[in-house]
Amino acid sequence: MQTGERICAECGRHVWSDDRYCPSCGTAFTGSPPRYEPGRQLPGFRRPVAPPAREASDGAWTEEPREGALARSPEFGRRFFAELFRRFPDAAAVTTFQRWSVQPDDVYAAVNLPGMSFTVQIDPDLEYVIVSAGDASAEFGDWAGDQVRPALEYVTELAGGERP
């Protein structure tokens, strides 16, 4: 466990001491003011993120099984998650998929590994992979022929370097 982390008493997952609720089970608790870590990581990248449902108030959010989210995801979205889970094997177990009534065709996911958290939006209409960490967001389209490779490189770089 890193400095500033603690374990949620309800579900046993790692959370940061400045989180107001557990991103896995929603248990509320108090903490210290937000902290920003120096280095290459974006602010908040190393802090657990909430599933998108907790961030947006418009429309209705529903949790979605991984199989359902991947089945309705376009081919590039399935490739993105397959490679993400290959590079970060523990990510599959801690990724939460959600569906939003305002953009029901998009696939949303929150990945909460200890020491690495971000959200992903797969936009099938614009053919984008959108990766958000903290207050920063990066969009990857097929401008260079493939949006998956640069999106995965971005996640890998933010995670601290090379992955197999």
DSSP file (Angstrom, degrees, kcal/mol; ACC not computed):
  #  RESIDUE AA STRUCTURE BP1 BP2  ACC     N-H-->O    O-->H-N    N-H-->O    O-->H-N    TCO  KAPPA ALPHA  PHI   PSI    X-CA   Y-CA   Z-CA
    1    1 A M              0   0    0      0, 0.0     2,-0.1     0, 0.0     3,-0.1   0.000 360.0 360.0 360.0 139.0    0.0    0.0    0.0
    2    2 A Q    >   -     0   0    0      1,-0.1     3,-2.0     4,-0.1     2,-0.1  -0.456 360.0 -79.0 -88.9 163.8    1.3    3.5   -0.9
    3    3 A T  T 3  S+     0   0    0      1,-0.3    -1,-0.1    -2,-0.1     3,-0.1  -0.386 120.5  26.9 -58.3 134.9    1.3    6.6    1.4
    4    4 A G  T 3  S+     0   0    0      1,-0.4    13,-4.2    12,-0.1    14,-0.3   0.343  98.4 114.6  91.8  -6.6   -2.2    8.1    1.4
    5    5 A E  E <   +A   16   0A   0     -3,-2.0    -1,-0.4    11,-0.3     2,-0.3  -0.628  36.3 171.0 -94.3 156.2   -3.9    4.8    0.7
    6    6 A R  E     -A   15   0A   0      9,-3.1     9,-3.1    -2,-0.2     2,-0.5  -0.929  33.5-104.2-149.3 174.1   -6.3    2.9    3.0
    7    7 A I  E     -A   14   0A   0     -2,-0.3     2,-0.3     7,-0.2     7,-0.2  -0.883  32.1-118.6-106.5 132.5   -8.6   -0.1    2.7
    8    8 A C     >  -     0   0    0      5,-2.9     4,-2.1    -2,-0.5     5,-0.1  -0.550  17.3-146.2 -68.0 127.9  -12.3    0.4    2.5
    9    9 A A  T  4 S+     0   0    0     -2,-0.3    -1,-0.2     1,-0.2    -2,-0.0   0.753  94.2  51.3 -68.2 -23.8  -13.8   -1.3    5.6
   10   10 A E  T  4 S+     0   0    0      1,-0.1    -1,-0.2     3,-0.1    -2,-0.0   0.934 130.0   8.2 -80.4 -49.0  -16.9   -2.4    3.6
   11   11 A C  T  4 S-     0   0    0      2,-0.1    -2,-0.2    16,-0.0    -1,-0.1   0.576  90.7-122.8-114.5 -12.1  -15.4   -4.0    0.5
   12   12 A G     <  +     0   0    0     -4,-2.1     2,-0.1     1,-0.3    -3,-0.1   0.539  61.4 140.2  83.7   6.2  -11.7   -4.3    1.2
   13   13 A R        -     0   0    0      1,-0.1    -5,-2.9    -6,-0.1     2,-0.3  -0.450  59.7 -99.6 -81.6 156.5  -10.6   -2.3   -1.8
   14   14 A H  E     +A    7   0A   0     -7,-0.2     2,-0.3    98,-0.1    -7,-0.2  -0.574  48.0 171.3 -72.7 134.8   -7.7    0.2   -1.9
   15   15 A V  E     -A    6   0A   0     -9,-3.1    -9,-3.1    -2,-0.3     2,-0.2  -0.936  34.1-105.7-137.4 161.4   -8.9    3.8   -1.6
   16   16 A W  E >   -A    5   0A   0     -2,-0.3     3,-1.8   -11,-0.3   -11,-0.3  -0.623  27.6-120.9 -87.8 150.4   -7.0    7.1   -1.2
   17   17 A S  T 3  S+     0   0    0    -13,-4.2    15,-0.7     1,-0.3   -12,-0.1   0.698 111.7  54.1 -65.5 -18.4   -7.2    8.9    2.2
   18   18 A D  T 3  S+     0   0    0    -14,-0.3    -1,-0.3    13,-0.3    13,-0.2   0.376  81.9 113.7 -98.4   5.9   -8.7   12.0    0.5
   19   19 A D    <   -     0   0    0     -3,-1.8     3,-0.1    11,-0.1    -4,-0.0  -0.477  56.7-152.0 -72.3 147.1  -11.6   10.1   -1.2
   20   20 A R  S    S+     0   0    0      1,-0.2     9,-3.0    -2,-0.1     2,-0.3   0.668  78.4   9.5 -92.2 -20.2  -15.1   10.9    0.0
   21   21 A Y  B    S-B   28   0B   0      7,-0.3     7,-0.2   -13,-0.0    -1,-0.2  -0.979  86.0 -94.1-153.0 160.0  -16.5    7.5   -0.9
   22   22 A C     >  -     0   0    0      5,-2.3     4,-2.0    -2,-0.3    -7,-0.1  -0.652  26.9-147.9 -76.9 126.8  -15.3    4.1   -2.0
   23   23 A P  T  4 S+     0   0    0      0, 0.0    -1,-0.1     0, 0.0    -8,-0.1   0.689  95.0  49.4 -70.1 -16.0  -15.4    3.9   -5.9
   24   24 A S  T  4 S+     0   0    0      3,-0.1    -2,-0.0    26,-0.1    26,-0.0   0.910 131.0   8.7 -87.0 -47.8  -16.1    0.2   -5.7
   25   25 A C  T  4 S-     0   0    0      2,-0.1    -1,-0.0   -12,-0.0     0, 0.0   0.558  92.7-120.7-114.8 -10.8  -19.0    0.0   -3.2
   26   26 A G     <  +     0   0    0     -4,-2.0     2,-0.1     1,-0.3    24,-0.0   0.519  49.5 162.4  85.6   4.3  -20.0    3.6   -2.6
   27   27 A T        -     0   0    0     -6,-0.1    -5,-2.3     1,-0.1     2,-0.3  -0.399  34.1-133.1 -60.2 128.5  -19.3    3.6    1.2
   28   28 A A  B     +B   21   0B   0     -7,-0.2     2,-0.3    -2,-0.1    -7,-0.3  -0.634  37.3 152.0 -87.1 142.1  -19.0    7.3    2.3
   29   29 A F        -     0   0    0     -9,-3.0     2,-0.2    -2,-0.3     0, 0.0  -0.966  38.8-108.4-157.4 166.8  -16.2    8.5    4.5
   30   30 A T        +     0   0    0     -2,-0.3     2,-0.3    -9,-0.0   -11,-0.1  -0.612  37.4 167.3 -99.5 160.9  -14.3   11.7    5.2
   31   31 A G        -     0   0    0     -2,-0.2   -13,-0.3   -13,-0.2   -14,-0.1  -0.858  36.0 -75.1-154.4-172.7  -10.8   12.4    4.3
   32   32 A S        -     0   0    0    -15,-0.7     3,-0.1    -2,-0.3    -1,-0.0  -0.385  65.0 -71.9 -88.4 170.4   -8.1   15.1    4.0
   33   33 A P        -     0   0    0      0, 0.0    -1,-0.2     0, 0.0   -14,-0.1  -0.205  67.1 -80.4 -60.5 155.1   -8.0   17.7    1.2
   34   34 A P        -     0   0    0      0, 0.0     2,-0.4     0, 0.0   -15,-0.0  -0.203  46.5-151.7 -58.2 147.8   -6.9   16.5   -2.3
   35   35 A R        -     0   0    0     -3,-0.1     2,-0.5     2,-0.0     9,-0.2  -0.932   3.4-147.3-123.2 144.7   -3.2   16.0   -2.9
   36   36 A Y        -     0   0    0     -2,-0.4     6,-0.0     7,-0.1     0, 0.0  -0.960  13.1-145.1-115.6 127.8   -1.4   16.3   -6.2
   37   37 A E        -     0   0    0     -2,-0.5     9,-0.1     5,-0.1     7,-0.0  -0.725  16.2-126.6 -92.4 136.8    1.6   14.1   -6.7
   38   38 A P        +     0   0    0      0, 0.0     2,-0.3     0, 0.0     3,-0.2  -0.312  64.1  64.8 -73.3 164.5    4.6   15.4   -8.7
   39   39 A G  S    S-     0   0    0      1,-0.2    -2,-0.0    -2,-0.0     0, 0.0  -0.767 101.1 -43.9 122.4-166.0    6.0   13.5  -11.7
   40   40 A R  S    S+     0   0    0     -2,-0.3    -1,-0.2   117,-0.1   120,-0.0   0.711 101.1  99.6 -76.3 -21.6    4.8   12.5  -15.1
   41   41 A Q  S    S-     0   0    0     -3,-0.2     3,-0.1     1,-0.1   118,-0.1  -0.337  79.2-113.8 -69.9 146.3    1.4   11.3  -14.0
   42   42 A L    >   -     0   0    0      1,-0.1     3,-2.4     2,-0.0     4,-0.4  -0.470  48.2 -84.4 -69.7 149.1   -1.6   13.6  -14.5
   43   43 A P  T 3  S+     0   0    0      0, 0.0    92,-0.6     0, 0.0    93,-0.4  -0.352 118.6  16.3 -55.0 130.7   -3.1   14.9  -11.2
   44   44 A G  T >  S+     0   0    0     -9,-0.2     3,-1.6    90,-0.2    90,-0.5   0.277  89.5 113.9  91.0 -11.7   -5.5   12.2  -10.1
   45   45 A F  T <  S+     0   0    0     -3,-2.4    72,-3.3    88,-0.3     4,-0.1   0.849  81.6  45.5 -63.9 -31.5   -4.2    9.4  -12.2
   46   46 A R  T 3  S+     0   0    0     -4,-0.4    69,-0.4    70,-0.2    -1,-0.3   0.321 100.3  85.9 -93.6   8.9   -3.0    7.5   -9.2
   47   47 A R  S <  S-     0   0    0     -3,-1.6    87,-0.2    70,-0.2    70,-0.1  -0.872  90.7-101.2-106.4 141.9   -6.3    8.1   -7.3
   48   48 A P        -     0   0    0      0, 0.0     2,-0.3     0, 0.0    64,-0.1  -0.290  38.8-141.8 -58.2 145.2   -9.3    5.8   -7.7
   49   49 A V        -     0   0    0     62,-0.2    69,-0.1    69,-0.1    61,-0.0  -0.819   9.9-118.9-110.9 151.5  -11.9    7.2  -10.0
   50   50 A A        -     0   0    0     -2,-0.3    61,-0.1     1,-0.1   -26,-0.1  -0.555  38.5 -97.6 -80.8 149.4  -15.7    6.9   -9.7
   51   51 A P    >   -     0   0    0      0, 0.0     3,-2.2     0, 0.0     4,-0.4  -0.356  45.6-102.2 -57.6 152.3  -17.7    5.2  -12.3
   52   52 A P  G >> S+     0   0    0      0, 0.0     3,-1.9     0, 0.0     4,-1.7   0.766 115.7  75.1 -52.8 -28.1  -19.1    7.9  -14.7
   53   53 A A  G 34 S+     0   0    0      1,-0.3     8,-0.1     2,-0.2    10,-0.0   0.789  94.3  51.4 -57.1 -28.0  -22.5    7.6  -13.0
   54   54 A R  G <4 S+     0   0    0     -3,-2.2    -1,-0.3     1,-0.1     3,-0.0   0.620 110.1  50.1 -84.8 -11.2  -21.3    9.6  -10.0
   55   55 A E  T <4 S+     0   0    0     -3,-1.9     2,-0.4    -4,-0.4    -2,-0.2   0.818 104.8  53.2 -96.5 -35.6  -19.9   12.4  -12.2
   56   56 A A     <  -     0   0    0     -4,-1.7    -1,-0.1     1,-0.1     5,-0.1  -0.831  53.9-169.0-108.1 141.0  -22.8   13.3  -14.5
   57   57 A S        +     0   0    0     -2,-0.4     2,-0.2     3,-0.0    -1,-0.1   0.648  60.3  90.5-102.4 -17.1  -26.2   14.2  -13.3
   58   58 A D  S    S-     0   0    0      2,-0.1    44,-0.2    42,-0.0    43,-0.1  -0.502  86.7  -1.4 -79.3 149.1  -28.2   14.1  -16.6
   59   59 A G  S    S-     0   0    0     -2,-0.2     2,-0.4    42,-0.1    41,-0.0  -0.007  94.3 -63.2  70.5-176.4  -29.8   11.0  -17.8
   60   60 A A        -     0   0    0      2,-0.0    41,-2.6     0, 0.0     2,-0.4  -0.924  40.5-155.0-114.9 135.8  -29.8    7.6  -16.2
   61   61 A W  E     -C  100   0C   0     -2,-0.4     2,-0.4    39,-0.2    39,-0.2  -0.885  11.3-175.8-107.8 138.8  -26.7    5.4  -15.6
   62   62 A T  E     -C   99   0C   0     37,-2.2    37,-2.5    -2,-0.4     2,-0.2  -0.998  28.2-118.0-133.2 139.8  -26.8    1.7  -15.3
   63   63 A E  E     -C   98   0C   0     -2,-0.4    35,-0.3    35,-0.2    33,-0.0  -0.507  33.8-158.1 -71.5 145.2  -24.0   -0.7  -14.5
   64   64 A E  E     -C   97   0C   0     33,-2.7    33,-0.6    -2,-0.2    -1,-0.0  -0.980  19.3-110.1-130.2 135.9  -23.5   -3.2  -17.3
   65   65 A P     >  -     0   0    0      0, 0.0     4,-2.4     0, 0.0     3,-0.2  -0.324  30.9-119.2 -61.2 147.6  -21.8   -6.6  -17.3
   66   66 A R  H  > S+     0   0    0      1,-0.2     4,-2.7     2,-0.2     5,-0.3   0.898 113.0  54.8 -54.5 -44.1  -18.5   -6.7  -19.0
   67   67 A E  H  > S+     0   0    0      1,-0.2     4,-2.0     2,-0.2    -1,-0.2   0.894 109.9  46.2 -60.0 -41.6  -19.7   -9.2  -21.6
   68   68 A G  H  > S+     0   0    0     -3,-0.2     4,-1.7     2,-0.2    -1,-0.2   0.908 112.9  49.1 -67.3 -42.8  -22.6   -7.0  -22.6
   69   69 A A  H  X S+     0   0    0     -4,-2.4     4,-0.7     1,-0.2    -2,-0.2   0.914 114.7  44.6 -63.9 -43.2  -20.5   -3.9  -22.9
   70   70 A L  H  < S+     0   0    0     -4,-2.7     3,-0.4    -5,-0.2    -1,-0.2   0.857 108.8  57.5 -71.1 -33.9  -17.9   -5.6  -25.0
   71   71 A A  H  < S+     0   0    0     -4,-2.0    -1,-0.2    -5,-0.3    -2,-0.2   0.871 113.3  39.0 -64.8 -36.3  -20.6   -7.3  -27.2
   72   72 A R  H  < S+     0   0    0     -4,-1.7    -1,-0.2    -5,-0.1    -2,-0.2   0.512  96.6 102.6 -92.5  -3.4  -22.1   -3.9  -28.1
   73   73 A S  S  < S-     0   0    0     -4,-0.7    33,-0.1    -3,-0.4     5,-0.1  -0.503  80.1-108.6 -74.6 145.5  -18.7   -2.2  -28.4
   74   74 A P    >>  -     0   0    0      0, 0.0     4,-2.1     0, 0.0     3,-0.7  -0.217  38.9 -94.9 -66.5 168.3  -17.3   -1.6  -31.9
   75   75 A E  H 3> S+     0   0    0      1,-0.3     4,-2.3     2,-0.2     5,-0.2   0.870 125.8  52.6 -55.2 -42.1  -14.3   -3.7  -33.0
   76   76 A F  H 3> S+     0   0    0      1,-0.2     4,-2.1     2,-0.2    -1,-0.3   0.840 108.0  52.6 -66.8 -31.0  -11.8   -1.1  -32.0
   77   77 A G  H <> S+     0   0    0     -3,-0.7     4,-2.4     2,-0.2     5,-0.2   0.902 109.0  48.6 -68.3 -41.8  -13.3   -0.9  -28.5
   78   78 A R  H  X S+     0   0    0     -4,-2.1     4,-2.4     1,-0.2    -2,-0.2   0.900 112.2  49.5 -64.1 -40.1  -13.0   -4.7  -28.1
   79   79 A R  H  X S+     0   0    0     -4,-2.3     4,-2.4    -5,-0.2     5,-0.3   0.908 109.4  52.7 -64.0 -41.2   -9.4   -4.5  -29.3
   80   80 A F  H  X S+     0   0    0     -4,-2.1     4,-2.7     1,-0.2    -2,-0.2   0.956 113.7  41.0 -59.2 -51.9   -8.7   -1.7  -26.8
   81   81 A F  H  X S+     0   0    0     -4,-2.4     4,-2.7     2,-0.2     5,-0.2   0.879 112.9  54.4 -68.9 -36.6  -10.0   -3.6  -23.8
   82   82 A A  H  X S+     0   0    0     -4,-2.4     4,-1.3    -5,-0.2    -1,-0.2   0.935 114.7  40.5 -60.3 -45.2   -8.5   -7.0  -24.9
   83   83 A E  H  X S+     0   0    0     -4,-2.4     4,-2.8     2,-0.2     5,-0.2   0.879 113.1  54.5 -72.3 -37.5   -5.0   -5.3  -25.1
   84   84 A L  H  X S+     0   0    0     -4,-2.7     4,-2.6    -5,-0.3     7,-0.2   0.940 111.0  45.5 -58.4 -46.9   -5.6   -3.3  -21.9
   85   85 A F  H  < S+     0   0    0     -4,-2.7    -1,-0.2     1,-0.2    -2,-0.2   0.761 112.5  51.9 -71.2 -24.3   -6.4   -6.5  -20.0
   86   86 A R  H  < S+     0   0    0     -4,-1.3    -2,-0.2    -5,-0.2    -1,-0.2   0.915 114.9  41.0 -73.7 -43.8   -3.4   -8.2  -21.5
   87   87 A R  H  < S+     0   0    0     -4,-2.8    -2,-0.2     1,-0.3    -3,-0.2   0.858 129.9  29.5 -71.0 -35.1   -1.0   -5.4  -20.5
   88   88 A F  S >< S-     0   0    0     -4,-2.6     3,-2.2    -5,-0.2     4,-0.5  -0.744  73.3-177.4-125.5  80.6   -2.6   -5.0  -17.1
   89   89 A P  G >  S+     0   0    0      0, 0.0     3,-0.7     0, 0.0     4,-0.3   0.780  80.7  54.9 -55.1 -33.1   -4.0   -8.4  -16.2
   90   90 A D  G >> S+     0   0    0      1,-0.2     4,-0.7     2,-0.1     3,-0.5   0.640  89.5  79.6 -75.7 -12.3   -5.5   -7.3  -12.9
   91   91 A A  G X4 S+     0   0    0     -3,-2.2     3,-0.9     1,-0.2     4,-0.4   0.839  80.2  64.9 -65.9 -33.5   -7.5   -4.6  -14.6
   92   92 A A  G X4 S+     0   0    0     -3,-0.7     3,-0.7    -4,-0.5    -1,-0.2   0.876 102.3  48.8 -58.6 -37.9  -10.2   -6.9  -15.8
   93   93 A A  G <4 S+     0   0    0     -3,-0.5    -1,-0.3    -4,-0.3    -2,-0.2   0.701 116.6  41.3 -76.3 -19.3  -11.3   -7.7  -12.3
   94   94 A V  G << S+     0   0    0     -3,-0.9    18,-1.5    -4,-0.7     2,-0.5   0.140  87.3 108.1-117.4  19.5  -11.5   -4.0  -11.2
   95   95 A T  E <   - D   0 111C   0     -3,-0.7     2,-0.5    -4,-0.4    16,-0.2  -0.871  51.4-159.7-100.2 127.2  -13.1   -2.4  -14.3
   96   96 A T  E     - D   0 110C   0     14,-2.5    14,-2.2    -2,-0.5     2,-0.4  -0.919   5.3-154.8-107.0 125.0  -16.7   -1.3  -14.0
   97   97 A F  E     +CD  64 109C   0    -33,-0.6   -33,-2.7    -2,-0.5     2,-0.3  -0.797  15.7 179.1 -99.9 142.3  -18.7   -0.8  -17.2
   98   98 A Q  E     -CD  63 108C   0     10,-2.3    10,-1.6    -2,-0.4     2,-0.4  -0.949  19.8-144.2-139.0 159.6  -21.7    1.5  -17.3
   99   99 A R  E     -C   62   0C   0    -37,-2.5   -37,-2.2    -2,-0.3     2,-0.5  -0.982  12.5-151.3-125.4 138.5  -24.2    2.7  -19.9
  100  100 A W  E >   -CD  61 103C   0      3,-0.5     3,-0.6    -2,-0.4   -39,-0.2  -0.931  12.0-144.6-115.1 129.6  -25.6    6.2  -20.0
  101  101 A S  T 3  S+     0   0    0    -41,-2.6   -42,-0.1    -2,-0.5    -1,-0.1   0.754 100.2  59.3 -64.1 -24.3  -29.1    7.0  -21.3
  102  102 A V  T 3  S+     0   0    0      1,-0.3    -1,-0.2   -44,-0.2   -43,-0.1   0.868 125.3  17.6 -73.2 -36.1  -28.0   10.2  -22.9
  103  103 A Q  E X  S+D  100   0C   0     -3,-0.6     3,-1.2     1,-0.1    -3,-0.5  -0.626  77.1 167.9-130.7  72.6  -25.4    8.4  -25.1
  104  104 A P  E 3  S+     0   0C   0      0, 0.0    -1,-0.1     0, 0.0    -3,-0.1   0.671  71.6  57.7 -68.5 -17.0  -26.6    4.8  -25.0
  105  105 A D  E 3  S+     0   0C   0     -4,-0.1     2,-0.1     2,-0.1    -4,-0.1   0.720  89.0  90.0 -84.4 -19.8  -24.3    3.6  -27.8
  106  106 A D  E <  S-     0   0C   0     -3,-1.2     2,-0.5    -6,-0.2    -6,-0.4  -0.444  72.2-136.4 -75.5 149.6  -21.1    4.7  -26.1
  107  107 A V  E     - E   0 122C   0     15,-2.0    15,-3.0    -2,-0.1     2,-0.4  -0.931  20.3-166.2-107.1 128.5  -19.3    2.2  -23.7
  108  108 A Y  E     +DE  98 121C   0    -10,-1.6   -10,-2.3    -2,-0.5     2,-0.3  -0.914   8.9 175.6-116.9 141.6  -18.0    3.7  -20.4
  109  109 A A  E     -DE  97 120C   0     11,-2.3    11,-2.8    -2,-0.4     2,-0.5  -0.998  20.1-154.9-145.9 142.9  -15.6    2.1  -18.0
  110  110 A A  E     -DE  96 119C   0    -14,-2.2   -14,-2.5    -2,-0.3     2,-0.6  -0.985  13.2-160.4-115.5 125.7  -13.8    3.0  -14.8
  111  111 A V  E     +DE  95 118C   0      7,-3.1     7,-1.9    -2,-0.5     2,-0.4  -0.932  10.5 179.9-109.6 120.8  -10.5    1.2  -14.2
  112  112 A N  E     + E   0 117C   0    -18,-1.5     5,-0.2    -2,-0.6   -98,-0.1  -0.639  11.3 160.1-127.0  73.8   -9.4    1.2  -10.5
  113  113 A L  E >   - E   0 116C   0      3,-2.1     3,-2.4    -2,-0.4     2,-0.3  -0.645  56.6 -89.7 -83.8 149.6   -6.2   -0.6  -10.0
  114  114 A P  T 3  S+     0   0    0      0, 0.0    -1,-0.1     0, 0.0   -67,-0.1  -0.457 117.3   7.7 -57.7 123.0   -4.2    0.2   -6.8
  115  115 A G  T 3  S+     0   0    0    -69,-0.4     2,-0.3    -2,-0.3   -68,-0.1   0.446 126.3  67.2  83.9   0.5   -1.9    3.1   -7.9
  116  116 A M  E <   +E  113   0C   0     -3,-2.4    -3,-2.1   -70,-0.1     2,-0.4  -0.844  54.4 160.5-156.3 115.1   -3.5    3.5  -11.3
  117  117 A S  E     +E  112   0C   0    -72,-3.3     2,-0.3    -2,-0.3   -70,-0.2  -0.998   7.0 140.2-139.5 141.5   -7.1    4.8  -12.1
  118  118 A F  E     -E  111   0C   0     -7,-1.9    -7,-3.1    -2,-0.4     2,-0.3  -0.973  37.3-118.5-164.7 166.8   -8.7    6.2  -15.2
  119  119 A T  E     -EF 110 132C   0     13,-2.7    13,-2.5    -2,-0.3     2,-0.4  -0.851  19.6-156.4-114.5 156.1  -12.0    6.2  -17.1
  120  120 A V  E     -EF 109 131C   0    -11,-2.8   -11,-2.3    -2,-0.3     2,-0.4  -0.991   5.3-168.7-131.3 137.9  -12.5    5.1  -20.7
  121  121 A Q  E     -EF 108 130C   0      9,-2.3     9,-2.7    -2,-0.4     2,-0.7  -0.996   7.6-158.6-124.9 126.2  -15.2    6.1  -23.2
  122  122 A I  E     -EF 107 129C   0    -15,-3.0   -15,-2.0    -2,-0.4     7,-0.2  -0.925   7.9-165.3-103.7 115.3  -15.6    4.2  -26.4
  123  123 A D  E  >> - F   0 128C   0      5,-2.4     5,-1.5    -2,-0.7     4,-1.3  -0.871   7.6-175.0-103.7 104.2  -17.5    6.4  -28.9
  124  124 A P  T  45S+     0   0    0      0, 0.0    -1,-0.1     0, 0.0   -18,-0.1   0.774  81.0  54.3 -72.5 -24.4  -18.7    4.2  -31.8
  125  125 A D  T  45S+     0   0    0      1,-0.2    -2,-0.0     3,-0.1   -19,-0.0   0.941 121.6  27.0 -74.6 -47.5  -20.1    7.2  -33.8
  126  126 A L  T  45S-     0   0    0      2,-0.1    -1,-0.2    15,-0.0    -3,-0.0   0.565 104.6-128.3 -87.7 -10.3  -17.0    9.3  -33.9
  127  127 A E  T  <5 +     0   0    0     -4,-1.3     2,-0.3     1,-0.2    15,-0.3   0.918  57.1 148.0  59.6  48.7  -14.8    6.2  -33.5
  128  128 A Y  E   < -F  123   0C   0     -5,-1.5    -5,-2.4    13,-0.1     2,-0.5  -0.816  45.8-151.8-110.3 149.6  -12.9    7.6  -30.6
  129  129 A V  E     -FG 122 140C   0     11,-2.2    11,-2.3    -2,-0.3     2,-0.5  -0.998  21.9-164.9-110.8 123.0  -11.2    6.1  -27.5
  130  130 A I  E     -FG 121 139C   0     -9,-2.7    -9,-2.3    -2,-0.5     2,-0.5  -0.950   5.0-169.6-115.0 121.7  -11.3    8.8  -24.8
  131  131 A V  E     -FG 120 138C   0      7,-2.5     7,-2.6    -2,-0.5     2,-0.4  -0.945   5.2-172.2-113.3 126.3   -9.1    8.2  -21.7
  132  132 A S  E     +FG 119 137C   0    -13,-2.5   -13,-2.7    -2,-0.5     2,-0.4  -0.960  10.6 172.7-122.4 136.8   -9.6   10.5  -18.7
  133  133 A A  E >   - G   0 136C   0      3,-2.3     3,-1.9    -2,-0.4   -88,-0.3  -0.951  65.1 -40.2-142.2 119.0   -7.4   10.7  -15.6
  134  134 A G  T 3  S-     0   0    0    -90,-0.5   -90,-0.2    -2,-0.4   -92,-0.0  -0.464 124.5 -21.7  64.1-130.5   -8.1   13.4  -13.0
  135  135 A D  T 3  S+     0   0    0    -92,-0.6     2,-0.3    -2,-0.2    -1,-0.3   0.421 122.0  88.3 -91.4   0.2   -8.9   16.7  -14.7
  136  136 A A  E <   -G  133   0C   0     -3,-1.9    -3,-2.3   -93,-0.4     2,-0.3  -0.727  50.9-176.9-104.7 150.6   -7.2   15.7  -18.0
  137  137 A S  E     -G  132   0C   0     -2,-0.3     2,-0.4    -5,-0.2    -5,-0.2  -0.997   6.8-163.5-144.4 141.1   -8.7   13.9  -21.0
  138  138 A A  E     -G  131   0C   0     -7,-2.6    -7,-2.5    -2,-0.3     2,-0.4  -0.994   7.6-152.4-129.7 134.1   -7.2   12.7  -24.2
  139  139 A E  E     -G  130   0C   0     -2,-0.4     2,-0.5    -9,-0.2    -9,-0.2  -0.872   6.8-165.9-106.8 136.7   -9.2   11.6  -27.4
  140  140 A F  E     +G  129   0C   0    -11,-2.3   -11,-2.2    -2,-0.4     2,-0.2  -0.971  12.1 174.0-126.2 116.3   -7.8    9.1  -29.8
  141  141 A G        -     0   0    0     -2,-0.5     3,-0.5   -13,-0.2     5,-0.3  -0.447  48.5 -95.1-107.4-175.8   -9.3    8.8  -33.3
  142  142 A D  S >  S+     0   0    0    -15,-0.3     3,-1.8     1,-0.2     5,-0.1  -0.017  78.8 125.8 -92.9  32.4   -8.3    6.8  -36.3
  143  143 A W  T 3  S+     0   0    0      1,-0.3    -1,-0.2     2,-0.1     4,-0.1   0.848  82.1  36.8 -58.0 -36.7   -6.5    9.8  -37.9
  144  144 A A  T 3  S-     0   0    0     -3,-0.5    -1,-0.3     2,-0.2    -2,-0.1   0.172 131.7 -90.0-102.8  16.9   -3.3    7.7  -38.2
  145  145 A G  S <  S+     0   0    0     -3,-1.8     2,-0.3     2,-0.0    -3,-0.1   0.227 107.8  50.5  98.7 -15.0   -5.2    4.5  -39.1
  146  146 A D        -     0   0    0     -5,-0.3    -2,-0.2     1,-0.1    -5,-0.1  -0.868  46.9-175.3-159.9 121.2   -5.7    3.2  -35.6
  147  147 A Q  S  > S+     0   0    0     -2,-0.3     4,-1.3     2,-0.1     5,-0.1   0.649  82.3  67.0 -88.0 -17.2   -7.0    4.8  -32.4
  148  148 A V  H  > S+     0   0    0      2,-0.2     4,-2.5     1,-0.2     5,-0.3   0.943  94.7  53.4 -72.5 -48.6   -6.2    1.8  -30.1
  149  149 A R  H  > S+     0   0    0      1,-0.2     4,-2.3     2,-0.2     5,-0.2   0.931 112.3  42.0 -57.0 -52.1   -2.4    1.8  -30.3
  150  150 A P  H  > S+     0   0    0      0, 0.0     4,-2.0     0, 0.0    -1,-0.2   0.859 113.4  53.8 -67.3 -31.2   -2.0    5.5  -29.2
  151  151 A A  H  X S+     0   0    0     -4,-1.3     4,-2.0     2,-0.2    -2,-0.2   0.917 111.7  45.0 -65.4 -42.0   -4.7    5.2  -26.5
  152  152 A L  H  X S+     0   0    0     -4,-2.5     4,-2.7     2,-0.2    -1,-0.2   0.869 110.9  53.4 -69.4 -36.4   -2.9    2.2  -25.0
  153  153 A E  H  X S+     0   0    0     -4,-2.3     4,-2.7    -5,-0.3    -1,-0.2   0.888 108.2  51.7 -62.9 -38.3    0.5    3.9  -25.3
  154  154 A Y  H  X S+     0   0    0     -4,-2.0     4,-2.4     2,-0.2    -2,-0.2   0.935 111.8  45.0 -63.0 -47.9   -1.0    6.9  -23.4
  155  155 A V  H  X S+     0   0    0     -4,-2.0     4,-1.8     1,-0.2    -2,-0.2   0.923 114.5  49.4 -62.6 -43.8   -2.3    4.6  -20.6
  156  156 A T  H  X>S+     0   0    0     -4,-2.7     5,-2.2     2,-0.2     4,-0.5   0.906 110.9  49.3 -63.8 -42.3    1.0    2.7  -20.5
  157  157 A E  H ><5S+     0   0    0     -4,-2.7     3,-1.2     1,-0.2    -1,-0.2   0.921 111.6  48.5 -62.8 -43.6    3.0    6.0  -20.3
  158  158 A L  H 3<5S+     0   0    0     -4,-2.4    -1,-0.2     1,-0.3    -2,-0.2   0.814 104.9  60.2 -66.3 -28.9    0.9    7.3  -17.5
  159  159 A A  H 3<5S-     0   0    0     -4,-1.8    -1,-0.3    -5,-0.2    -2,-0.2   0.608 130.9 -90.2 -75.2 -10.3    1.3    4.0  -15.7
  160  160 A G  T <<5S-     0   0    0     -3,-1.2     2,-0.4    -4,-0.5    -3,-0.2   0.561  74.9 -52.0 116.8   9.6    5.0    4.6  -15.6
  161  161 A G  S   <S+     0   0    0     -5,-2.2    -2,-0.2    -8,-0.1    -1,-0.1  -0.948  88.2  15.7 139.5-153.6    6.5    3.1  -18.7
  162  162 A E        -     0   0    0     -2,-0.4    -9,-0.0    -5,-0.1     0, 0.0  -0.291  46.4-176.5 -70.7 142.8    6.8    0.0  -20.8
  163  163 A R              0   0    0     -2,-0.0   -76,-0.1   -75,-0.0   -75,-0.1  -0.931 360.0 360.0-129.7 157.0    4.5   -3.0  -20.6
  164  164 A P              0   0    0      0, 0.0   -77,-0.1     0, 0.0    -2,-0.1   0.522 360.0 360.0 -62.7 360.0    4.7   -6.2  -22.6
